């Protein structure tokens, strides 16, 4: 359990970081803070003392307590020379490859990386950003959390912008923020995948898309766009949409009900390879064969995609290349070198055994 002074310190610090208290604003008096938090004068003084040591607060004798210019300490070089990485996941799927790409470039510059995992939770993203802002990093690489649902942490991102801390987004970005970003052309990739399958004779294609991040939304739009190019087939399209918080058992129950119909789709496009692998298991459990009965297409070229049977058709994700490019962009900004503001990787379809012409 947190001590009372830790609670007070954390709350005041968050209000400073979020802009509730601006630089040089006068803080409430000790008496007001005591009443607000229901604590003793000693607790308030201890919390303020720690904030003063950390350069968030300064005192004027007889004048009160004020918000210090904490931003000038954020970019102060530290002995360890750190680049922060905030990712939705770190230990599985393609994320270790991305982080490896970042680390390899960063290490050649004599820096280290500090990683925060949001688990695609906006509140954990908020905690991660706040922690990174306190440490004194040289740069920050962020994969946005639930980027299609708005930006509940806009206040902290605005503060990041004010500090001038070199910051780069990967995989997605918040459109309202003017930070460099590196992304796959998800829209064009899925448009090409859908057209590829239509060209192979598949008219009924089921699209499975996660729609709380912009990658999934763009992939869904690419799927829709391809069907718009084949207007006679539009009524045959079908989608299953889900969000990170959804019960995946329920999602797959719905997919199973679609595949159990006599008029089931002949092909399935999946949000990414992890979903595709689970779909393969589901299809087999229903006594259907891949690709004889149903063709399946993934996304990201996960390392297992070429080892499962049948080998999974997918879309390449640059992974380590994206990580390296993101790190290079950070150091270009640090050194004042010209850099590519926004990098979008062209799609590359990888055709394997999981799809066939009908």
Legacy VTK file of the C-alpha trace (Angstrom):
# vtk DataFile Version 3.0
C-alpha trace
ASCII
DATASET POLYDATA
POINTS 358 float
0.000 0.000 0.000
1.275 3.496 -0.850
2.183 5.875 1.955
0.023 8.974 2.176
2.864 11.224 1.091
3.452 9.023 -1.990
-0.208 9.448 -2.951
0.023 13.232 -2.566
3.332 13.398 -4.441
2.067 11.253 -7.305
-1.154 13.231 -7.711
0.542 16.643 -7.701
3.208 15.379 -10.134
0.521 14.081 -12.515
-1.250 17.435 -12.394
2.025 19.145 -13.259
2.850 16.732 -16.097
-0.667 16.971 -17.551
-0.658 20.791 -17.467
-3.263 21.186 -14.735
-0.558 23.211 -13.006
1.561 25.089 -15.543
5.165 26.187 -15.135
5.445 29.044 -12.606
1.862 28.522 -11.425
1.473 28.968 -7.703
0.383 25.779 -5.959
-2.334 25.768 -3.286
-1.156 26.565 0.210
-0.109 23.860 2.620
-3.386 24.313 4.492
-5.401 23.910 1.274
-3.456 20.792 0.303
-3.914 19.340 3.783
-7.668 19.793 3.447
-7.756 18.527 -0.134
-5.886 15.296 0.604
-6.962 14.848 4.232
-3.389 14.532 5.497
-1.084 16.209 7.992
1.211 19.175 7.382
4.207 16.830 7.719
2.854 14.645 4.874
2.390 17.670 2.597
5.860 18.997 3.358
7.476 15.627 2.708
5.691 15.244 -0.640
6.544 18.800 -1.713
10.133 18.289 -0.554
10.510 15.287 -2.870
8.938 17.214 -5.760
11.348 20.072 -5.097
14.314 17.676 -5.203
13.012 16.296 -8.519
12.717 19.846 -9.963
8.918 19.884 -10.215
8.431 22.519 -7.519
10.344 25.494 -6.137
9.679 27.707 -3.119
9.854 31.443 -2.641
10.426 32.377 0.956
7.243 33.953 2.206
5.670 33.679 -1.252
4.570 30.068 -1.470
5.224 27.055 -3.703
5.426 27.224 -7.509
5.768 24.821 -10.437
9.384 24.605 -11.570
10.436 24.518 -15.225
10.603 20.728 -15.130
10.720 20.478 -18.936
14.316 21.672 -19.109
15.352 18.643 -17.072
13.528 16.135 -19.285
16.035 16.372 -22.127
19.052 16.784 -19.880
21.557 14.141 -21.057
21.993 11.343 -18.573
25.064 9.202 -18.072
23.347 6.033 -19.232
22.086 7.584 -22.516
18.655 5.990 -22.880
16.077 5.698 -25.657
12.597 4.805 -24.395
10.337 2.325 -26.189
6.616 2.093 -25.386
4.994 -0.876 -27.126
1.588 -2.520 -26.917
3.351 -5.868 -26.427
6.997 -6.872 -26.056
7.435 -10.606 -25.522
5.495 -12.295 -28.296
4.473 -12.280 -31.935
6.457 -9.767 -34.098
7.282 -7.337 -31.287
10.618 -8.885 -30.221
11.838 -8.453 -33.810
10.872 -4.776 -33.846
12.556 -4.179 -30.506
15.657 -6.061 -31.693
15.902 -3.691 -34.663
15.681 -0.692 -32.338
18.224 -2.101 -29.900
20.770 -2.989 -32.569
20.826 0.534 -33.948
20.703 2.214 -30.537
23.579 0.112 -29.208
25.839 1.121 -32.115
25.354 4.726 -30.970
26.426 3.841 -27.432
22.900 4.070 -26.024
20.583 1.620 -24.281
16.815 1.137 -24.495
14.224 1.234 -21.742
11.016 -0.670 -22.561
7.464 -0.159 -21.307
4.617 -2.545 -22.164
1.086 -1.088 -22.346
-0.681 -4.390 -23.146
-2.825 -2.190 -25.392
-4.347 -0.469 -22.342
-4.628 3.369 -22.463
-4.139 3.658 -18.698
-0.933 1.635 -18.878
0.149 3.805 -21.805
-0.405 6.850 -19.595
1.696 5.384 -16.802
4.405 4.462 -19.295
4.577 7.952 -20.786
4.699 9.581 -17.352
7.495 7.248 -16.259
9.483 7.940 -19.425
9.041 11.703 -18.964
10.462 11.490 -15.449
13.589 9.557 -16.368
15.340 12.038 -18.645
15.503 10.173 -21.946
17.272 11.189 -25.130
14.433 9.976 -27.335
11.173 8.014 -27.321
9.667 5.458 -29.729
5.958 4.720 -29.217
3.455 2.275 -30.622
0.077 3.935 -29.882
-2.491 2.104 -27.804
-5.949 1.533 -29.348
-5.135 4.251 -31.858
-8.513 4.061 -33.609
-10.472 4.977 -30.481
-9.128 8.483 -29.926
-6.325 9.662 -27.681
-7.202 9.850 -23.969
-3.589 10.794 -23.187
-3.486 13.825 -25.462
-2.447 16.083 -22.559
0.727 14.075 -21.973
1.547 13.954 -25.676
1.169 17.733 -25.837
3.636 17.985 -22.960
6.034 15.695 -24.805
5.823 18.020 -27.796
6.538 21.034 -25.593
9.643 19.420 -24.134
11.110 18.894 -27.595
11.960 15.284 -26.723
12.593 13.445 -30.050
9.552 11.191 -30.391
8.601 8.753 -33.171
5.495 6.578 -33.641
5.635 3.079 -35.117
2.879 0.897 -36.655
0.255 3.633 -36.187
-0.066 7.262 -35.133
-2.544 9.725 -33.708
-3.496 11.991 -36.656
-3.887 15.075 -34.453
-0.261 14.880 -33.272
2.635 16.182 -35.337
5.201 13.458 -34.603
7.101 11.459 -37.241
5.787 7.944 -37.815
6.690 4.698 -39.558
3.902 2.404 -40.780
3.027 -0.322 -43.238
0.582 0.723 -45.959
-2.139 -1.406 -44.361
-4.909 -0.093 -46.606
-3.111 -0.886 -49.860
-1.879 -4.233 -48.545
-5.357 -5.527 -47.755
-6.768 -4.106 -50.984
-4.161 -6.128 -52.873
-4.829 -9.260 -50.816
-8.566 -9.056 -51.449
-8.080 -8.454 -55.157
-5.626 -11.347 -55.291
-8.210 -13.716 -53.868
-10.984 -12.356 -56.086
-8.674 -12.875 -59.064
-8.286 -16.518 -57.981
-12.050 -16.979 -58.222
-13.045 -16.327 -54.605
-16.220 -14.239 -54.456
-17.305 -14.843 -50.854
-14.427 -13.657 -48.690
-14.731 -13.277 -44.933
-12.687 -10.434 -43.464
-11.704 -10.594 -39.776
-10.462 -7.247 -38.465
-9.513 -5.739 -35.105
-10.949 -2.242 -35.173
-9.607 -0.514 -32.063
-6.299 0.248 -33.740
-5.785 2.113 -36.986
-3.906 -0.794 -38.568
-7.054 -2.907 -38.397
-9.299 -0.078 -39.565
-7.058 0.635 -42.555
-6.914 -3.060 -43.446
-10.689 -3.254 -43.267
-10.983 -0.214 -45.523
-8.626 -1.837 -48.031
-10.835 -4.934 -48.051
-13.930 -2.783 -48.612
-12.208 -0.807 -51.361
-11.354 -3.984 -53.269
-14.985 -5.088 -53.157
-16.029 -1.637 -54.356
-13.907 -2.307 -57.438
-16.039 -5.432 -58.057
-19.521 -4.073 -57.560
-21.206 -7.260 -58.675
-19.627 -9.032 -55.696
-20.270 -6.456 -52.973
-23.265 -8.319 -51.523
-21.074 -11.411 -51.061
-18.607 -9.686 -48.739
-18.799 -10.337 -44.994
-16.840 -9.108 -41.974
-16.264 -9.987 -38.344
-14.998 -7.038 -36.321
-13.602 -7.200 -32.806
-11.696 -5.130 -30.249
-8.819 -5.967 -27.903
-11.152 -6.203 -24.912
-13.561 -8.617 -26.579
-13.909 -12.220 -25.472
-12.143 -14.108 -28.269
-14.159 -17.243 -27.560
-17.251 -15.299 -28.601
-15.467 -13.966 -31.683
-14.512 -17.480 -32.813
-17.990 -18.791 -32.031
-19.313 -16.273 -34.540
-16.679 -17.254 -37.110
-17.608 -20.904 -36.614
-21.299 -20.133 -37.211
-20.408 -18.460 -40.518
-18.257 -21.395 -41.632
-21.005 -23.870 -40.704
-23.422 -22.372 -43.256
-23.989 -24.084 -46.608
-23.050 -20.810 -48.304
-19.858 -20.358 -46.290
-17.058 -18.144 -47.651
-14.363 -19.792 -49.740
-11.597 -17.567 -48.360
-10.774 -15.758 -45.128
-8.612 -12.677 -44.688
-7.307 -12.332 -41.133
-6.213 -9.249 -39.219
-2.856 -10.867 -38.557
-1.090 -14.238 -38.583
-1.908 -15.088 -34.962
-5.615 -14.924 -35.774
-5.000 -16.838 -39.017
-3.311 -19.696 -37.147
-6.282 -19.949 -34.767
-8.662 -19.876 -37.751
-6.723 -22.752 -39.309
-7.242 -24.783 -36.140
-10.953 -23.931 -36.148
-11.387 -24.874 -39.812
-9.682 -28.225 -39.251
-11.800 -28.915 -36.159
-14.867 -28.556 -38.405
-13.584 -31.235 -40.773
-12.695 -28.765 -43.523
-9.426 -28.662 -45.441
-7.105 -25.759 -46.252
-6.889 -24.640 -49.006
-9.175 -27.212 -50.668
-12.295 -26.000 -48.841
-11.200 -22.593 -47.546
-8.227 -20.378 -48.420
-6.678 -18.365 -45.582
-4.556 -15.216 -45.764
-2.747 -13.622 -42.808
-0.751 -10.469 -42.200
2.720 -9.652 -40.771
4.720 -12.737 -41.861
5.077 -14.056 -38.323
8.076 -16.403 -37.962
5.816 -19.458 -37.620
3.834 -18.644 -40.779
6.183 -20.583 -43.058
6.467 -23.575 -40.735
2.810 -24.437 -40.126
0.992 -26.766 -42.505
-0.110 -25.559 -44.916
2.378 -22.703 -45.037
0.492 -19.450 -44.493
0.085 -16.810 -47.186
0.620 -13.424 -45.579
1.774 -9.817 -45.958
5.329 -8.903 -45.008
5.878 -6.618 -42.025
9.306 -4.919 -41.982
9.793 -5.704 -38.259
13.539 -5.266 -37.582
13.817 -2.821 -40.474
11.061 -0.668 -38.973
12.751 -0.802 -35.579
16.092 0.189 -37.048
14.545 2.967 -39.145
12.674 4.318 -36.120
15.879 4.404 -34.077
17.740 6.081 -36.938
15.030 8.743 -37.139
15.460 9.436 -33.418
19.202 9.963 -33.813
18.726 12.059 -36.955
16.511 14.365 -34.887
18.986 14.375 -31.995
21.886 15.263 -34.310
19.886 17.755 -36.358
20.255 15.748 -39.567
17.618 15.677 -42.338
15.194 12.782 -41.933
12.124 11.309 -43.590
9.202 12.818 -41.693
6.813 9.921 -42.260
7.846 6.558 -43.698
5.216 4.214 -45.130
6.399 0.769 -46.250
4.964 -0.594 -49.490
3.092 -3.884 -49.125
4.695 -7.181 -50.115
2.403 -10.177 -50.521
3.918 -13.570 -49.683
2.024 -16.346 -51.442
2.278 -19.776 -49.852
0.202 -22.968 -49.633
-2.828 -21.732 -47.680
-4.615 -20.281 -50.715
-5.624 -21.779 -54.045
-7.449 -20.857 -57.234
-11.015 -22.082 -57.591
LINES 1 359
358 0 1 2 3 4 5 6 7 8 9 10 11 12 13 14 15 16 17 18 19 20 21 22 23 24 25 26 27 28 29 30 31 32 33 34 35 36 37 38 39 40 41 42 43 44 45 46 47 48 49 50 51 52 53 54 55 56 57 58 59 60 61 62 63 64 65 66 67 68 69 70 71 72 73 74 75 76 77 78 79 80 81 82 83 84 85 86 87 88 89 90 91 92 93 94 95 96 97 98 99 100 101 102 103 104 105 106 107 108 109 110 111 112 113 114 115 116 117 118 119 120 121 122 123 124 125 126 127 128 129 130 131 132 133 134 135 136 137 138 139 140 141 142 143 144 145 146 147 148 149 150 151 152 153 154 155 156 157 158 159 160 161 162 163 164 165 166 167 168 169 170 171 172 173 174 175 176 177 178 179 180 181 182 183 184 185 186 187 188 189 190 191 192 193 194 195 196 197 198 199 200 201 202 203 204 205 206 207 208 209 210 211 212 213 214 215 216 217 218 219 220 221 222 223 224 225 226 227 228 229 230 231 232 233 234 235 236 237 238 239 240 241 242 243 244 245 246 247 248 249 250 251 252 253 254 255 256 257 258 259 260 261 262 263 264 265 266 267 268 269 270 271 272 273 274 275 276 277 278 279 280 281 282 283 284 285 286 287 288 289 290 291 292 293 294 295 296 297 298 299 300 301 302 303 304 305 306 307 308 309 310 311 312 313 314 315 316 317 318 319 320 321 322 323 324 325 326 327 328 329 330 331 332 333 334 335 336 337 338 339 340 341 342 343 344 345 346 347 348 349 350 351 352 353 354 355 356 357
